[in-house]
Amino acid sequence: MPINMKILVCISNVPDTTSKINFTSGDSKFDTAGVQFVINPNDEFGLTRAMWFKEKQGATLHVATVGGAGTEPTIRKALAIGADEAIRIDAEPSDGYFVARQLAEIVKVGEYDLIIAGRESIDYNGGMVPGIMAALLGMNFVNTCISLEIEENKVTAIREIDGGKEKITTNLPLIIGGQKGLVQESDLRIPNMRGIMMARQKKLQVAPAIDAPQVTRDLSFDKPAPKGNIKMIDAGNVGELVELLHKEAKVI
Amino acid sequence: MSVLVYTESENGKFKKNAYEVASYAHEVARKMGTSVTAIAFHTEAPEVLGSYGVARVLRVTSDALATFNARAYASVIARAAQKESATVLVISSSTDSRFLGAILAGKLKAGYVPNVVAVPEGISPIVVRRTVFSNKGFAHSQIDAAIGIIGVSSNAFGHKENPVEVAVEDFEPAMKDSDFSTRSVEIDKVQGKTTIADADIVVSGGRGLKGPENWGMIEELAEVLGAATACSKPVSDLGWRPHSEHVGQTGKPVASKLYVAVGISGAIQHLAGVSASKVKVVINSDPEAPFFKAADYGIVGDAFKVVPELIEKLKEFKAQNA
């Protein structure tokens, strides 16, 4: 890795995976009542991999998010895990294009070598922020990245493809869309008391948003129709299931 | 004004999702009063797209573009979009298409809406229904940019035949070195096996199977059904199965016609990931497993007895209906 590699991990503030999803204001908004917000799981795998580069190879590690003051507990958690500094771009993350433009600006100013974002956020599932950033910045990009090794400025990455994986070589500067596999679930870190105390002293810069358009808009939301009643089949009569799948469900 | 569709292929053949996105693009073009142009890389018989309503195919044959490269393909597709004055671009929601779709959105300053589950509700401006919150909800999203990219969820629309006369034209835009600055050096993929993304039927195993050594019957059930195999998150976390088989909120989404869950209790994250599947069958020894509340057919019983018997019955069924 290069001397003093600078890493930016982009973090999305999302509802915990166990959250019940409801909509409010005439189904025009996500109902945040009673919802606990966390670091987007795909971003957390990336953050944990970034900690490895920091601890083993001396990289500098910054985190950034686009969001209001309410996202600060989430970004403080990233500092408590071990990031050196945080940047919060003070704007509502209105769509993927807008968010990518904001983060691309941070990358330009901060001259980062490696930008780690998640494959997608688990709330709106857009999965486009790292790719749009790569196009805006003309940078190399590996999506659904499950392994990342860096020597000098040479990169060997593995990405998940449908039904397998693909090994890719490229160079820094690089953007990745990360996910589980970059590190394992068991490698994820829970901030300890010392980390939490230290995080309070770390720099959390609030930056104004740059002008950027919103190109998509969610007009309204709805929820899947409730499931009809399940048909139970006796374990001693498995043939009936085959019959039902053929004649009733018509899927075989 | 036209509709451009990126039709994926592999080893010279269109993937199944190519016909679905072509069918979808035809429906969008019909509503807009225009026609569909497809962009196809290294395909032996691009004219088959005419059956699905594609009027023109831009065929790319350069050696450098023989295998998928997101950045290079995105450059070619962006050039094709400009050439065709495309205002709508239709792609699939496969891993590859999502990879290049995001790059294209940045290049074209396009409004990109992935995970779309139905034909547009509005055309000017475009409004589409898509899944959000990992299938726990839907959004009706409007595109406010001059160019829109619609990412169609797999199996959401299906193949629809709309035969039209098709013209095939070679398309070889000049490439830059930077288009190839990420290089594929090795692909590790089981050949001839149905992938979760492409499968009509998915057979999935959970912790109830007790260990990786018991996956033989899952594989066999999948084989007799022509299905892909999948697993729950704990199974992938334990290393019993590769992460590429993990389905659910942080794994792969499943939108198959039939989803068979064996020994999976049905955590909320798993149910979200598979909720787009049309028919769900649950086999579990615990009658209180939450999955039974979200399934269409259920069997309470020991998987080690039920699954082998199900395999036998399916073989008999296949023999009778062959």
Interface residues (C-beta under 8 A of the other chain):
Chain A: P15 T17 T18 K20 I21 F23 F30 P41 N42 D95 G96 Y97 A100 I122 D123 Y124 N125 G126 G127 M128 V129 P130 G131 I132 M133 A134 A135 L136 G138 N140 F141 V142 N143 T144 I146 R159 E160 I161 D162 G163 G164 K165 E166 K167 I168 T169 T170 N171 G177 Q179 K180 G181 Q184 E185 S186 P213 Q214 V215 T216 R217 D218 L219 S220 F221 D222 K223 P224 K227 G228 I230 K231 M232 I233 D234 A235 V238 G239 L241 V242 L244 L245 H246 A249 V251 I252
Chain B: A70 R71 A74 S94 T95 D96 R98 F99 L100 G101 A102 I103 L104 A105 G106 K107 K109 A110 G111 Y112 V113 P114 N115 V127 T131 V132 F133 S134 N135 K136 G137 F138 A139 H140 S141 Q142 I143 D144 A145 S178 S181 T182 R183 S184 V185 E186 I187 D188 K189 V190 K193 T195 I196 A197 D198 D200 I201 L225 D237 H243 S244 H246 Q249 T250 G251 K257 L258 I268 Q269 S275 K278 V279 V281 V282 F292 K293 A294 A295 D296 Y297 G298 I299 V300 G301 D302 K305 V306 E309 L310 K313 L314 F317 N321
